[in-house]
Amino acid sequence: MPPVAETYSLGVPVEVSKIDEELKKLWQESESAATRASLVNLAVYSEDAGSLSKNTQLMANITENHACRAIVIEADCDAKENHVEAWISAHCHVSGVGSKQVCSEQISFLLKGGCTDLLPSIVFSHLDSDLPFYLWWQREFREPMDPQLWAWVDRVIYDSQGWEDFRAQMSLLESAEQEANQRIVLCDLNWTRLDSFRFALAQFFDHPASHHNFAKINKLRIDFAPGFRSTAVLFAGWLAAQLSWQSDKTNVPNKFSFASSSGGKIEVELRERLGQPIGEVAMQTSDIEFLVTHAECGDLLEVSRGKPGGKRTPQLMPAEKNDPVSLMSEELMRGGPHHVYLHAVERVRDLL
């Protein structure tokens, strides 16, 4: 059976030139006990010290439901000498139809020195056949954006929540996308983080009889946790894109407004509160409030509508989880371009 990757073990150390040879031996030795499975190539790149162990643990959990060839890379770009170390391992899980294990292989690399020069060759030479290539980038993007790398990427996964300059980062990504002839799908985990709140608010308007309220909306309040302002702004951008609101200029970071297509004004207030990334969303017309808030138990949302300040009976809906494994699992289940996300970004680009 292949050596199963643990948080404290990266598997078997190998020479870079012999990785494919050693992988073949790995599976030949375990043919009767395990089956290799792979639907995508999933590479994760980090420059944080110790990230190999952390990301190996994440891959062990992600591959339980998403078989892939995992390529885990830790880069030390400040090292004075160029050096590469490599390991091979497997994440094995018992299948639901028997005792035979289904395994996803992992190739781990520690890069020291010229990271930008080494990365494309390291990745390209170890992709699994013609499977899609997903790149999970765990740091801010920086120039130069190597066109050789991005031309191969099908989906780039990132988390804009920690970006210091959203517009500069999006500009770099869009440049890479153009270099790849619009081939790359941009996948923001900060957007995935909003799924449950977006679904919960949208369900108020499932029935056409409620659509008249769209033109009456005049206030929007979003409560966000420290460090998650961009998440709240993306939520406002989603509403603006879906309802054809146009952003008005503002000099107040957490208070701004949109203009509706009919000329009405929508006042937006962002409030920083301890708790979940998005703790509560309240959308109002002159006589009704649509409210989505985290339940006290933490893993459910309470949704309700009624007169502002009036008594109401909430319903419960699932809440989104905010851990990396859950966010990545949600993203890996999706397909196609993220047009709604891109439209949302366009509406609030200057507010982020």
BELLIN-V915686 format. One line per field, one symbol per residue. ss: DSSP state (a for helix, b for strand, c for the rest). psi: psi as a letter, one per 20 degrees, with the letter a starting at -180 (. if undefined). A space follows every 10 residues. Layout:
# BELLIN-V915686
ss: ???
psi: ???
This chain:
# BELLIN-V915686
ss: cccbcbccbc cbbbcaaaaa aaaaaaaaac cccbbbcccb bbbbbbcccc aaaaaaaaaa aacccccbbb bbbbbbcccc ccbbbbbbbb bbbbcccccc bbbbbbbbbb bbccaaaaaa aaaacccccc cbbbbbbccc ccccccaaaa ccccbbbbca aacccaaaaa aaaaaaaaac ccccbbbbaa aaccaaaaaa aaaaaccaaa aaaaaaccbb bbbbccccaa aaaaaaaaaa aacccbbccc ccccbbbbbc ccccbbbbbb bbcccccbbb bbbbccccbb bbbbcccccb bbbbbbcccc ccccbbbbcc cccaaaaaaa aaccccccaa aaaaaaaaaa ac
psi: pqppprhjpj bppqqhijgg ghgghghhhj hiiqppqphr popppqjppj hggghggghh ggihinprop oppppniiqh qpqpqqqqaq oppprijaip qpqpqppqpo ppcmghhhgg hgghijqock qqopoookrq qqqqoohhgh hipgppproi hjphnggggh ggghghghhj lkhpppoohh ghhighhggg hhhhkhphii ihhgiipiqp pppqqpikgh gghhghhggg ghjlqppqqq jogjparqpr hjirpopppp ppqqbqgohq pppqahjqpp ppqprhihjq qpprqaqpir qroqqqqqqq qjqhggghgg hiirrrqmhg ghhgghhjgi i.
